Amino acid sequence: MKRSPLHDVHIELGAVMSEAGGWEMPAHYGDSQAECRAVREAVGLLDCSHRAKLWAVGKDRANFLNSMVTNDIAGLQIGQGTYAAMVTDKGKMVSDFRIYVFADHLLLEGEAETRAAAYQGLEKYNLGYDCTLEDQTEEWGLLSLRGQGATALAGAVLGKTLELGPPYRCWEGNFSGQKVLLAHDPILGEEALDLFFPAPGLGALWEALRREGGDRLRPVGLSALEVLRIEAGVPRFGVDMNSDVNPMEAGLLNAISFTKGCYIGQEVVAKIDSLGHVNKNLVGLWVEGDTPPAAGSVIFGEGKKTGHITSAAHSPTLGRVVAMGYVHRRFREPGQTIEVELDGRHEKAEVAKTPFYRRAA
């Protein structure tokens, strides 16, 4: 099993480790609920070095990727980014990415579990392009600051004033004489900044952020991150999405351009769009009681099986159980009452508009 460059640091902090995409990473540091609150009320610092980090270099890199993913890459300028999916010629998902445009390369960041499949899928079609794919997952670490004041904290450490800007904005900075890549990932509904940095120096950057953050900053593990992303109603590949799902079923409309032209799987996605609906939809659910249903739990509508749960958590922010799952399109509208199988009984649930959590203006 692979380890983060910060593995020993996490152990010293008392982290309980767990497996994440073939990596041993911090699940929590003793109190996941407190870590959730730190992100919502102050600032959380996460080590996400296990996540896939693929680089595309060469003069044809944008054109190549534009032919491979569901969103418009060719129209992006340096410093911009987007969210996109990669699908098969049958329209089924291979991976999802946050894609950032830097001066000398494109950076694709995604789930650790999809690293190999995404790389191999891209290489399969990388024919005749001046584009080289580089898997930089283990060469570059990834630290994520989440919460109010994250941008100012990072700016203080890097010695420059940072403005967060629109979602998926990206730019370069410098720490201790080395390049740091910065990106705005809005996934949790909080101020957020991702910092990509060469793995050998990641410990120094981690400690500098902790010193600058002081009492307002708390290390956060992946268990809290999972709860926070469910609160934000964000589907995760490998949990809420897999190779049997197309991006329309998962509700990834923000990952799709319907006007950019051809890419692998485009005809299938366009056909689904022309039909106006899919037969199943990923929806959010408010679930009664205090126990989150397990993944795979059956969802019932009008007394009949209509879907299943993909992820659920008891939200410390909202004080109730929130879940995500697939249902037949008849039961996708917010406000509808359905039931969820839980410990041998049927618990009432309500289809919810996501995100569940929204920061007050």
Residue frames as qw, qx, qy, qz and C-alpha x, y, z in Angstrom:
[[0.000, 0.887, 0.461, 0.000, 0.00, 0.00, 0.00],
 [0.401, 0.502, -0.026, 0.766, 1.30, 3.44, -0.90],
 [0.405, -0.644, -0.427, 0.489, 1.86, 6.14, 1.70],
 [0.119, 0.974, 0.111, 0.158, 1.65, 9.90, 1.71],
 [0.496, 0.477, -0.347, 0.638, 4.91, 11.86, 2.03],
 [0.262, -0.545, 0.318, -0.731, 3.41, 13.03, 5.34],
 [0.775, -0.242, -0.568, -0.139, 2.72, 9.57, 6.74],
 [0.554, -0.107, -0.573, 0.594, 5.03, 9.93, 9.75],
 [0.079, -0.186, 0.162, -0.966, 3.65, 13.41, 10.47],
 [0.642, -0.307, -0.320, -0.625, 0.11, 12.03, 10.58],
 [0.751, -0.210, -0.604, 0.167, 1.15, 9.23, 12.93],
 [0.336, 0.024, -0.445, 0.830, 2.76, 11.76, 15.28],
 [0.309, -0.192, 0.015, -0.931, -0.50, 13.73, 15.30],
 [0.390, 0.049, 0.791, -0.468, -2.39, 10.63, 16.41],
 [0.578, 0.257, -0.328, -0.702, -4.11, 9.92, 13.10],
 [0.702, 0.072, 0.693, -0.146, -6.11, 6.74, 12.67],
 [0.105, 0.409, -0.642, -0.640, -5.14, 5.51, 9.22],
 [0.726, 0.319, 0.554, -0.253, -7.30, 3.76, 6.63],
 [0.467, 0.063, 0.673, 0.571, -7.13, 2.64, 3.02],
 [0.364, 0.758, 0.184, -0.509, -8.07, 5.11, 0.28],
 [0.672, 0.710, -0.132, -0.164, -7.58, 4.07, -3.32],
 [0.898, 0.209, -0.212, 0.323, -4.60, 1.88, -2.50],
 [0.245, 0.545, -0.381, 0.706, -3.03, 4.46, -0.18],
 [0.505, -0.483, -0.604, 0.383, -2.77, 4.52, 3.61],
 [0.053, 0.504, 0.058, 0.860, -4.22, 7.92, 4.54],
 [0.044, 0.027, 0.627, -0.777, -5.58, 9.63, 7.69],
 [0.204, -0.551, -0.768, -0.256, -9.19, 8.69, 8.37],
 [0.308, -0.879, -0.162, -0.325, -9.34, 11.04, 11.36],
 [0.325, 0.441, -0.532, 0.646, -7.28, 12.52, 14.15],
 [0.135, -0.101, -0.800, 0.575, -9.53, 11.40, 16.99],
 [0.220, 0.544, 0.557, -0.588, -12.73, 13.39, 16.45],
 [0.276, 0.300, 0.661, 0.630, -14.29, 13.44, 12.98],
 [0.030, -0.843, -0.532, -0.076, -17.21, 15.62, 14.05],
 [0.309, -0.805, 0.011, 0.507, -14.86, 18.28, 15.40],
 [0.386, -0.168, 0.547, 0.723, -12.95, 18.10, 12.13],
 [0.162, 0.612, 0.665, 0.396, -16.19, 18.71, 10.21],
 [0.178, -0.917, -0.313, 0.173, -16.94, 21.71, 12.40],
 [0.442, -0.525, 0.232, 0.690, -13.44, 23.07, 11.83],
 [0.293, 0.191, 0.607, 0.713, -14.09, 23.26, 8.09],
 [0.050, -0.742, -0.590, -0.313, -17.50, 24.87, 8.53],
 [0.351, -0.907, -0.217, 0.088, -16.45, 27.28, 11.31],
 [0.344, -0.784, 0.353, 0.378, -12.71, 27.87, 10.87],
 [0.492, 0.647, -0.521, -0.261, -10.13, 26.24, 8.57],
 [0.919, -0.163, 0.358, -0.005, -9.30, 22.59, 7.94],
 [0.149, 0.689, -0.656, -0.270, -6.05, 21.29, 6.48],
 [0.938, 0.084, 0.292, -0.166, -6.24, 18.02, 4.54],
 [0.187, -0.462, 0.773, 0.392, -3.60, 15.80, 3.01],
 [0.802, 0.423, 0.249, -0.339, -5.08, 14.61, -0.30],
 [0.015, -0.636, 0.678, 0.369, -1.82, 13.41, -1.83],
 [0.495, 0.051, 0.866, 0.054, -3.39, 10.08, -2.77],
 [0.564, 0.674, 0.307, -0.364, -5.60, 11.68, -5.42],
 [0.726, 0.290, 0.422, 0.459, -4.68, 11.11, -9.07],
 [0.007, 0.851, -0.118, -0.511, -2.65, 13.88, -10.68],
 [0.717, 0.284, 0.486, 0.412, -2.17, 13.51, -14.43],
 [0.027, -0.691, 0.183, 0.699, -0.36, 16.08, -16.57],
 [0.697, 0.547, 0.410, 0.216, -0.84, 16.62, -20.28],
 [0.209, -0.694, 0.274, 0.632, 2.00, 18.44, -22.07],
 [0.400, 0.122, 0.688, 0.593, 2.64, 19.27, -25.74],
 [0.126, 0.129, -0.163, -0.970, 1.11, 21.76, -28.17],
 [0.457, -0.195, -0.640, -0.586, -1.92, 19.55, -28.90],
 [0.111, -0.085, -0.860, 0.490, -2.78, 18.88, -25.25],
 [0.369, 0.251, 0.343, -0.826, -5.97, 20.97, -25.20],
 [0.607, 0.252, -0.418, -0.627, -7.27, 19.58, -28.49],
 [0.405, 0.077, -0.911, 0.010, -6.56, 16.03, -27.40],
 [0.016, 0.183, 0.789, -0.587, -8.29, 16.36, -24.06],
 [0.447, 0.248, 0.057, -0.857, -11.19, 18.17, -25.70],
 [0.618, 0.163, -0.616, -0.461, -11.75, 15.02, -27.76],
 [0.424, 0.026, -0.879, 0.216, -11.74, 12.87, -24.62],
 [0.080, -0.283, -0.704, 0.646, -13.84, 14.57, -21.93],
 [0.076, 0.674, 0.730, 0.085, -17.39, 15.87, -21.70],
 [0.072, -0.902, -0.207, 0.371, -16.67, 19.55, -21.05],
 [0.524, 0.819, -0.002, 0.235, -15.07, 22.25, -23.19],
 [0.713, -0.459, 0.097, 0.520, -11.30, 22.30, -22.70],
 [0.550, 0.335, 0.302, 0.703, -10.24, 24.01, -25.93],
 [0.014, -0.832, -0.255, -0.492, -11.98, 27.23, -24.91],
 [0.619, -0.741, -0.140, 0.218, -10.13, 27.59, -21.61],
 [0.310, 0.832, -0.284, 0.361, -7.35, 30.12, -21.09],
 [0.531, 0.146, -0.612, 0.567, -4.29, 29.90, -18.82],
 [0.079, -0.123, 0.500, -0.853, -5.49, 30.28, -15.25],
 [0.697, -0.057, -0.022, -0.714, -8.91, 28.77, -15.92],
 [0.050, -0.120, 0.989, -0.067, -10.27, 25.31, -15.22],
 [0.676, -0.076, -0.226, -0.697, -13.39, 23.21, -15.31],
 [0.565, -0.133, 0.764, -0.282, -15.03, 20.02, -14.11],
 [0.607, 0.360, -0.494, -0.508, -15.44, 17.20, -16.63],
 [0.837, -0.125, 0.505, -0.169, -16.14, 13.51, -16.98],
 [0.168, 0.423, -0.799, -0.393, -14.49, 10.88, -19.12],
 [0.800, 0.125, 0.390, -0.439, -16.83, 8.28, -20.60],
 [0.475, -0.055, 0.812, 0.335, -16.62, 5.22, -22.82],
 [0.144, 0.019, -0.586, -0.797, -18.03, 5.05, -26.35],
 [0.289, -0.471, -0.819, -0.152, -21.18, 3.66, -24.66],
 [0.226, -0.700, -0.077, -0.673, -21.49, 6.80, -22.53],
 [0.794, -0.533, -0.283, 0.076, -20.53, 5.05, -19.27],
 [0.158, -0.943, 0.261, -0.131, -18.23, 6.81, -16.85],
 [0.800, 0.223, -0.381, 0.408, -14.53, 6.09, -16.56],
 [0.473, -0.259, -0.362, 0.760, -13.62, 8.97, -14.25],
 [0.031, 0.955, 0.250, 0.156, -14.34, 12.55, -13.38],
 [0.624, 0.047, -0.102, 0.773, -11.70, 15.27, -13.22],
 [0.054, -0.944, -0.085, 0.313, -11.01, 18.79, -12.16],
 [0.727, 0.335, 0.222, 0.557, -8.96, 20.14, -15.05],
 [0.215, -0.884, -0.009, 0.414, -6.68, 23.15, -14.65],
 [0.670, 0.652, 0.078, 0.346, -4.86, 25.09, -17.38],
 [0.484, -0.722, 0.173, 0.464, -1.31, 26.13, -16.52],
 [0.236, 0.811, -0.331, -0.421, 1.17, 27.77, -18.89],
 [0.168, 0.510, -0.811, -0.233, 3.10, 24.61, -19.72],
 [0.146, -0.055, -0.987, -0.048, 0.63, 21.79, -18.99],
 [0.631, -0.365, -0.218, -0.649, -2.93, 20.76, -18.19],
 [0.042, -0.205, 0.865, -0.455, -3.47, 19.18, -14.79],
 [0.678, -0.262, -0.483, -0.488, -6.17, 16.55, -14.35],
 [0.084, -0.259, 0.766, -0.582, -6.99, 15.79, -10.72],
 [0.731, -0.176, -0.366, -0.549, -9.35, 12.97, -9.75],
 [0.843, -0.418, 0.206, -0.268, -10.09, 10.02, -7.50],
 [0.221, -0.562, 0.793, 0.078, -7.19, 7.73, -6.64],
 [0.685, 0.114, 0.709, -0.128, -9.33, 4.73, -7.61],
 [0.683, 0.684, 0.237, -0.098, -9.61, 5.91, -11.22],
 [0.168, -0.782, 0.451, 0.397, -5.93, 6.72, -11.72],
 [0.391, -0.190, 0.819, 0.373, -4.99, 3.65, -13.77],
 [0.441, 0.548, 0.707, 0.076, -8.21, 3.41, -15.79],
 [0.202, 0.933, 0.112, -0.277, -8.14, 7.10, -16.67],
 [0.174, -0.682, 0.560, 0.438, -4.49, 7.06, -17.70],
 [0.403, -0.004, 0.860, 0.314, -4.90, 3.92, -19.80],
 [0.399, 0.697, 0.592, -0.067, -8.11, 5.21, -21.37],
 [0.130, 0.917, -0.107, -0.362, -6.47, 8.46, -22.38],
 [0.255, -0.521, 0.704, 0.410, -3.36, 6.75, -23.74],
 [0.562, 0.287, 0.769, 0.101, -5.49, 4.42, -25.85],
 [0.413, 0.813, 0.402, 0.084, -6.69, 7.35, -27.96],
 [0.180, -0.870, 0.218, 0.404, -3.54, 9.48, -27.77],
 [0.701, 0.140, 0.539, 0.445, -2.59, 8.83, -31.38],
 [0.417, 0.563, 0.363, 0.614, -1.24, 11.45, -33.76],
 [0.209, -0.955, -0.136, -0.161, -1.31, 14.24, -31.18],
 [0.413, 0.437, -0.450, 0.660, 1.67, 16.22, -29.92],
 [0.578, -0.600, 0.134, -0.537, 0.62, 15.40, -26.37],
 [0.484, 0.172, -0.804, 0.300, 2.41, 13.44, -23.67],
 [0.681, -0.611, -0.172, -0.364, 0.62, 12.17, -20.59],
 [0.328, 0.363, -0.692, 0.530, 2.58, 12.10, -17.35],
 [0.684, -0.571, -0.442, -0.103, 1.34, 10.44, -14.17],
 [0.204, 0.527, -0.420, 0.710, 2.63, 12.80, -11.46],
 [0.691, -0.583, -0.292, -0.313, 0.54, 11.33, -8.62],
 [0.837, -0.407, -0.183, 0.317, 3.50, 10.20, -6.53],
 [0.539, 0.228, -0.048, 0.810, 5.87, 13.00, -7.54],
 [0.110, -0.407, 0.024, -0.907, 3.50, 15.77, -6.38],
 [0.109, -0.336, -0.806, 0.475, 1.66, 16.03, -3.08],
 [0.186, -0.540, -0.418, -0.707, -1.67, 17.77, -2.58],
 [0.147, -0.286, -0.638, 0.700, -2.72, 19.79, 0.47],
 [0.127, -0.599, -0.551, -0.567, -6.18, 21.28, 0.70],
 [0.038, -0.107, -0.460, 0.881, -7.26, 24.25, 2.82],
 [0.226, -0.518, -0.700, -0.436, -11.01, 24.38, 3.46],
 [0.331, -0.701, -0.540, 0.327, -12.92, 27.04, 5.36],
 [0.066, 0.976, 0.142, 0.148, -13.19, 30.77, 5.90],
 [0.262, -0.885, 0.363, 0.127, -9.79, 32.42, 5.67],
 [0.895, 0.005, 0.355, 0.271, -8.16, 29.61, 3.68],
 [0.591, 0.695, 0.107, 0.396, -7.03, 31.96, 0.92],
 [0.110, -0.926, 0.239, -0.270, -5.54, 34.54, 3.28],
 [0.768, -0.507, 0.386, 0.061, -3.72, 31.82, 5.19],
 [0.849, 0.231, 0.300, 0.368, -2.16, 30.39, 2.04],
 [0.353, 0.857, 0.013, 0.376, -1.23, 33.87, 0.86],
 [0.392, -0.862, 0.300, -0.115, 0.57, 34.61, 4.11],
 [0.829, -0.281, 0.434, 0.214, 2.62, 31.43, 3.78],
 [0.722, 0.399, 0.355, 0.441, 3.43, 32.04, 0.12],
 [0.335, -0.437, 0.026, 0.834, 4.18, 35.71, 0.65],
 [0.022, -0.104, -0.476, -0.873, 1.66, 37.08, -1.82],
 [0.461, 0.216, 0.364, -0.780, -1.90, 38.38, -1.80],
 [0.055, 0.120, 0.935, 0.329, -4.27, 35.79, -3.21],
 [0.535, 0.160, 0.106, -0.823, -7.75, 36.35, -4.58],
 [0.565, 0.060, 0.815, -0.116, -9.82, 33.20, -4.82],
 [0.260, 0.278, -0.527, -0.760, -11.70, 34.16, -7.99],
 [0.792, 0.074, -0.156, -0.585, -14.23, 31.94, -9.80],
 [0.883, -0.182, 0.421, -0.094, -14.46, 28.15, -9.33],
 [0.900, 0.184, 0.257, 0.300, -11.59, 26.18, -10.86],
 [0.219, 0.935, -0.254, 0.111, -9.37, 29.23, -11.18],
 [0.907, -0.222, 0.029, 0.356, -5.70, 28.21, -10.99],
 [0.228, 0.919, -0.260, 0.190, -2.36, 29.95, -10.78],
 [0.803, 0.120, -0.392, 0.433, 1.25, 29.46, -9.72],
 [0.372, -0.903, 0.146, -0.157, 3.05, 30.53, -6.57],
 [0.552, 0.473, -0.580, 0.368, 6.33, 29.90, -4.85],
 [0.721, -0.663, 0.100, -0.173, 7.25, 28.31, -1.56],
 [0.671, -0.555, 0.434, 0.232, 10.83, 27.92, -0.36],
 [0.031, -0.571, 0.615, 0.542, 12.16, 28.45, -3.87],
 [0.181, 0.089, 0.938, 0.280, 9.92, 25.83, -5.49],
 [0.352, -0.130, -0.413, -0.830, 6.84, 26.13, -7.67],
 [0.234, 0.260, 0.832, -0.431, 3.47, 25.53, -6.01],
 [0.165, -0.258, -0.646, -0.699, 0.35, 25.09, -8.11],
 [0.207, 0.197, 0.567, -0.773, -2.82, 26.62, -6.66],
 [0.220, -0.258, -0.732, -0.591, -6.41, 25.82, -7.58],
 [0.415, -0.047, 0.348, -0.839, -9.88, 26.80, -6.38],
 [0.300, -0.162, -0.914, -0.219, -11.97, 23.66, -5.91],
 [0.384, -0.270, 0.154, -0.869, -15.47, 24.62, -4.64],
 [0.474, -0.112, -0.852, -0.193, -16.62, 21.07, -3.88],
 [0.318, -0.324, -0.783, 0.425, -17.57, 21.54, -0.19],
 [0.128, -0.838, -0.432, -0.309, -19.39, 24.85, -0.46],
 [0.493, -0.795, -0.037, 0.351, -16.66, 26.62, 1.50],
 [0.191, 0.895, -0.393, -0.089, -13.73, 28.84, 0.67],
 [0.929, -0.130, 0.315, 0.144, -11.16, 26.39, -0.60],
 [0.295, 0.822, -0.466, -0.141, -7.67, 26.28, -2.01],
 [0.982, -0.026, 0.117, 0.148, -5.73, 23.24, -3.21],
 [0.035, -0.860, 0.489, 0.143, -1.94, 23.40, -3.16],
 [0.968, 0.216, -0.018, 0.129, 0.02, 20.99, -5.38],
 [0.119, -0.870, 0.477, -0.024, 3.66, 20.77, -4.35],
 [0.593, 0.407, -0.694, 0.042, 6.62, 18.42, -5.03],
 [0.851, -0.383, -0.346, -0.097, 6.40, 15.48, -2.65],
 [0.678, 0.026, -0.427, 0.598, 9.87, 15.85, -1.05],
 [0.118, 0.205, -0.254, 0.938, 9.02, 19.33, 0.27],
 [0.437, -0.539, -0.522, -0.496, 5.44, 18.67, 1.30],
 [0.599, -0.472, -0.532, 0.366, 6.28, 18.36, 5.01],
 [0.297, -0.138, -0.131, 0.936, 7.74, 21.87, 5.13],
 [0.222, -0.295, -0.355, -0.859, 4.65, 23.32, 3.45],
 [0.578, -0.508, -0.624, -0.135, 2.35, 21.43, 5.85],
 [0.528, -0.416, -0.427, 0.605, 4.21, 22.78, 8.88],
 [0.132, 0.029, 0.060, 0.989, 4.26, 26.34, 7.53],
 [0.382, -0.422, -0.479, -0.668, 0.50, 26.26, 7.02],
 [0.621, -0.516, -0.579, 0.115, -0.03, 24.88, 10.53],
 [0.421, -0.245, -0.279, 0.828, 2.16, 27.55, 12.10],
 [0.059, -0.138, -0.199, -0.968, 0.39, 30.34, 10.22],
 [0.480, -0.435, -0.582, -0.492, -3.07, 28.90, 10.93],
 [0.089, -0.295, 0.612, -0.728, -2.46, 28.56, 14.66],
 [0.292, 0.144, 0.803, -0.499, -5.54, 27.77, 16.74],
 [0.590, 0.417, 0.053, -0.689, -7.88, 28.44, 13.80],
 [0.592, 0.410, -0.611, -0.328, -6.50, 25.57, 11.75],
 [0.718, -0.251, 0.596, -0.257, -7.14, 21.88, 12.41],
 [0.065, 0.259, -0.893, -0.362, -5.88, 18.80, 10.53],
 [0.745, 0.184, 0.207, -0.607, -8.83, 17.00, 8.94],
 [0.349, -0.163, 0.904, 0.187, -9.05, 13.39, 7.82],
 [0.197, -0.004, -0.718, -0.667, -10.87, 11.72, 4.96],
 [0.100, -0.460, -0.872, 0.137, -13.80, 10.56, 7.13],
 [0.041, 0.648, 0.316, -0.692, -14.79, 14.16, 7.78],
 [0.088, 0.325, -0.484, -0.807, -14.21, 15.01, 4.13],
 [0.093, -0.232, -0.912, -0.325, -16.70, 12.30, 3.16],
 [0.043, -0.644, -0.674, 0.361, -19.36, 13.73, 5.47],
 [0.002, -0.600, 0.008, 0.800, -18.72, 17.25, 4.21],
 [0.092, 0.156, -0.658, -0.731, -19.03, 16.29, 0.56],
 [0.084, -0.448, -0.883, -0.112, -22.33, 14.48, 1.25],
 [0.042, -0.683, -0.416, 0.599, -23.58, 17.63, 3.01],
 [0.062, 0.514, -0.298, -0.802, -22.61, 19.49, -0.16],
 [0.764, 0.438, 0.341, -0.328, -24.53, 16.98, -2.29],
 [0.294, 0.702, -0.567, -0.316, -21.49, 16.18, -4.44],
 [0.992, 0.062, 0.041, -0.102, -21.34, 12.69, -5.96],
 [0.259, -0.688, 0.661, 0.148, -18.09, 10.77, -5.72],
 [0.730, 0.374, -0.520, -0.237, -16.79, 8.33, -8.30],
 [0.382, 0.189, -0.867, 0.259, -16.45, 4.87, -6.78],
 [0.092, 0.193, 0.744, -0.633, -19.25, 5.59, -4.31],
 [0.441, 0.548, 0.382, -0.600, -22.12, 7.39, -6.05],
 [0.624, 0.658, -0.234, -0.351, -20.86, 6.83, -9.60],
 [0.608, -0.300, 0.701, 0.221, -19.23, 3.89, -11.33],
 [0.043, -0.246, 0.726, 0.641, -18.72, 2.33, -14.75],
 [0.114, 0.447, 0.878, 0.124, -22.44, 1.40, -14.97],
 [0.029, 0.805, 0.400, -0.436, -23.54, 5.04, -14.72],
 [0.429, 0.521, 0.268, 0.687, -23.65, 7.77, -17.32],
 [0.233, -0.029, -0.281, 0.931, -23.04, 11.39, -16.25],
 [0.361, -0.344, -0.285, -0.818, -26.66, 12.41, -16.96],
 [0.698, -0.428, -0.566, -0.094, -27.93, 9.85, -14.44],
 [0.587, -0.285, -0.407, 0.639, -25.50, 11.23, -11.87],
 [0.054, -0.941, -0.316, 0.103, -26.69, 14.77, -12.52],
 [0.552, -0.387, 0.186, 0.715, -23.33, 16.05, -13.75],
 [0.415, 0.828, 0.343, 0.155, -24.74, 18.74, -16.01],
 [0.134, -0.952, 0.214, 0.172, -21.97, 21.09, -14.85],
 [0.541, -0.407, 0.641, 0.361, -19.47, 18.62, -16.33],
 [0.550, 0.358, 0.690, 0.307, -21.00, 18.55, -19.83],
 [0.145, 0.463, -0.215, -0.847, -20.84, 20.89, -22.81],
 [0.617, 0.439, 0.646, -0.091, -23.65, 20.19, -25.27],
 [0.435, 0.879, 0.046, -0.187, -22.22, 22.54, -27.89],
 [0.255, -0.739, 0.529, 0.331, -18.48, 21.85, -28.14],
 [0.628, 0.499, -0.511, -0.308, -18.64, 18.99, -30.66],
 [0.908, 0.048, -0.406, -0.088, -17.26, 15.47, -30.75],
 [0.166, -0.572, 0.742, -0.308, -15.63, 13.49, -27.96],
 [0.294, 0.022, -0.955, -0.022, -15.60, 9.82, -27.03],
 [0.071, -0.412, -0.848, 0.325, -19.18, 8.95, -25.98],
 [0.123, 0.191, 0.037, -0.973, -20.63, 12.26, -27.20],
 [0.396, -0.123, -0.625, -0.661, -23.33, 10.67, -29.38],
 [0.431, -0.378, -0.812, 0.111, -24.73, 8.70, -26.45],
 [0.172, -0.380, -0.436, 0.798, -24.78, 11.73, -24.14],
 [0.198, 0.120, -0.240, -0.943, -26.41, 13.86, -26.86],
 [0.415, -0.243, -0.769, -0.421, -29.08, 11.20, -27.48],
 [0.341, -0.443, -0.727, 0.400, -29.93, 11.09, -23.78],
 [0.036, -0.314, -0.162, 0.935, -30.19, 14.88, -23.77],
 [0.287, -0.022, -0.495, -0.820, -32.53, 14.83, -26.77],
 [0.401, -0.365, -0.833, -0.109, -34.82, 12.36, -24.99],
 [0.281, -0.652, 0.004, -0.704, -35.14, 14.84, -22.14],
 [0.682, -0.543, 0.318, -0.372, -34.71, 12.35, -19.30],
 [0.303, 0.306, -0.900, 0.073, -32.97, 9.26, -17.99],
 [0.689, -0.348, -0.570, -0.282, -34.74, 6.38, -16.27],
 [0.688, -0.539, -0.364, 0.321, -32.89, 6.80, -12.99],
 [0.130, 0.829, -0.129, 0.528, -31.54, 9.86, -11.21],
 [0.529, -0.092, -0.550, 0.640, -29.11, 10.43, -8.36],
 [0.275, -0.772, -0.217, -0.530, -31.00, 12.43, -5.73],
 [0.082, 0.302, -0.627, 0.714, -30.47, 13.76, -2.24],
 [0.586, -0.470, -0.619, -0.227, -32.55, 12.43, 0.65],
 [0.287, -0.477, 0.477, -0.680, -33.47, 13.66, 4.11],
 [0.606, -0.117, -0.785, -0.047, -33.78, 10.42, 6.13],
 [0.586, -0.660, 0.027, -0.470, -35.72, 10.27, 9.39],
 [0.916, -0.368, -0.081, 0.141, -34.04, 8.99, 12.54],
 [0.252, -0.879, 0.388, 0.118, -30.41, 9.15, 13.61],
 [0.693, -0.226, 0.634, 0.257, -28.95, 6.15, 11.78],
 [0.318, 0.582, -0.456, -0.594, -27.53, 6.56, 8.27],
 [0.941, 0.204, 0.203, -0.176, -28.60, 3.76, 5.92],
 [0.587, -0.352, 0.591, 0.426, -25.81, 1.60, 4.54],
 [0.267, 0.474, -0.531, -0.650, -24.73, 1.86, 0.92],
 [0.210, 0.010, -0.926, -0.313, -26.88, -0.47, -1.14],
 [0.220, 0.317, 0.739, -0.552, -29.93, -0.13, 1.10],
 [0.139, 0.444, 0.759, 0.455, -33.13, -0.40, -0.94],
 [0.179, 0.176, 0.127, -0.960, -35.27, 2.66, -1.61],
 [0.154, 0.455, 0.876, 0.054, -39.03, 2.14, -1.92],
 [0.201, 0.107, -0.084, -0.970, -41.54, 4.35, -3.71],
 [0.706, -0.005, -0.111, -0.699, -45.24, 3.66, -3.37],
 [0.849, -0.230, 0.404, -0.252, -44.38, 0.34, -1.74],
 [0.928, 0.339, 0.063, 0.138, -42.16, -0.92, -4.56],
 [0.653, -0.371, 0.240, 0.615, -38.39, -1.06, -4.94],
 [0.415, 0.895, 0.160, 0.031, -37.32, 1.99, -6.90],
 [0.382, 0.789, -0.356, 0.323, -33.61, 2.43, -6.21],
 [0.835, -0.275, -0.307, 0.363, -30.77, 2.20, -3.71],
 [0.315, -0.933, 0.111, 0.133, -28.63, 4.29, -1.39],
 [0.732, 0.505, -0.236, 0.392, -25.09, 5.14, -2.49],
 [0.410, 0.161, -0.476, 0.761, -23.84, 7.21, 0.46],
 [0.444, -0.766, -0.334, -0.322, -25.20, 8.56, 3.73],
 [0.421, 0.121, -0.511, 0.740, -24.05, 10.29, 6.89],
 [0.311, -0.811, -0.461, 0.183, -25.31, 11.92, 10.03],
 [0.350, 0.645, 0.013, 0.679, -24.53, 15.56, 9.40],
 [0.448, -0.428, -0.443, 0.648, -23.03, 17.37, 12.40],
 [0.070, 0.025, 0.125, 0.989, -23.65, 20.66, 10.61],
 [0.434, -0.237, -0.393, -0.775, -27.35, 20.05, 10.00],
 [0.368, -0.183, 0.690, -0.596, -28.10, 17.70, 12.90],
 [0.826, 0.216, 0.307, -0.421, -29.85, 15.05, 10.80],
 [0.639, -0.061, 0.700, 0.314, -29.23, 12.18, 8.40],
 [0.458, 0.689, -0.206, -0.523, -28.55, 13.06, 4.78],
 [0.678, -0.036, 0.704, 0.208, -28.11, 10.56, 1.97],
 [0.365, 0.522, -0.428, -0.641, -27.71, 10.19, -1.76],
 [0.511, 0.042, 0.858, 0.025, -29.08, 7.45, -3.96],
 [0.146, 0.052, -0.657, -0.738, -30.55, 6.48, -7.29],
 [0.446, 0.358, 0.658, -0.490, -34.32, 6.40, -7.80],
 [0.355, 0.482, 0.697, 0.394, -36.62, 5.91, -10.76],
 [0.133, 0.203, 0.158, 0.957, -37.30, 9.23, -12.44],
 [0.375, -0.639, -0.537, -0.404, -40.88, 9.21, -11.11],
 [0.624, -0.700, -0.299, 0.176, -39.48, 9.86, -7.63],
 [0.615, 0.155, -0.063, 0.771, -36.79, 12.44, -8.40],
 [0.033, -0.731, -0.152, -0.664, -38.66, 15.65, -7.54],
 [0.168, 0.144, -0.599, 0.770, -37.80, 17.36, -4.22],
 [0.476, -0.144, 0.255, -0.829, -40.50, 17.05, -1.60],
 [0.799, -0.021, -0.473, -0.370, -41.65, 13.57, -2.56],
 [0.592, -0.477, 0.557, -0.333, -41.90, 11.05, 0.29],
 [0.756, 0.255, -0.593, -0.108, -40.28, 7.66, -0.12],
 [0.809, -0.536, 0.204, -0.129, -38.92, 4.98, 2.22],
 [0.352, 0.633, -0.680, 0.112, -35.48, 3.54, 2.88],
 [0.907, -0.191, -0.374, 0.020, -34.65, 0.07, 4.14],
 [0.049, 0.656, -0.530, 0.535, -32.90, 0.39, 7.50],
 [0.134, -0.239, 0.861, -0.429, -32.20, -2.47, 9.93],
 [0.012, 0.242, 0.969, 0.053, -35.05, -4.55, 8.56],
 [0.148, 0.710, 0.570, -0.385, -37.64, -1.78, 8.65],
 [0.348, 0.601, 0.372, 0.616, -38.73, 1.00, 6.34],
 [0.270, -0.540, -0.253, 0.756, -37.73, 4.50, 7.41],
 [0.339, 0.875, 0.346, -0.019, -39.39, 7.53, 5.87],
 [0.458, -0.251, 0.243, 0.818, -37.32, 9.84, 3.72],
 [0.338, 0.857, 0.255, -0.293, -37.91, 12.93, 1.62],
 [0.673, 0.395, 0.234, 0.580, -36.31, 13.72, -1.70],
 [0.301, -0.791, -0.091, 0.525, -34.23, 16.84, -1.14],
 [0.471, 0.862, -0.053, 0.183, -32.87, 19.64, -3.24],
 [0.782, -0.305, 0.021, 0.543, -29.09, 19.58, -3.06],
 [0.413, 0.228, -0.739, 0.481, -26.75, 20.83, -1.79],
 [0.531, -0.610, -0.583, 0.081, -28.09, 20.06, 1.69],
 [0.460, -0.627, -0.160, 0.608, -25.72, 22.61, 3.16],
 [0.375, 0.716, 0.176, 0.562, -25.42, 26.17, 1.93],
 [0.415, -0.208, -0.311, 0.829, -23.29, 28.79, 3.63],
 [0.030, 0.870, 0.444, -0.212, -25.39, 31.78, 4.63],
 [0.449, 0.661, 0.115, 0.590, -24.61, 34.86, 2.55]]
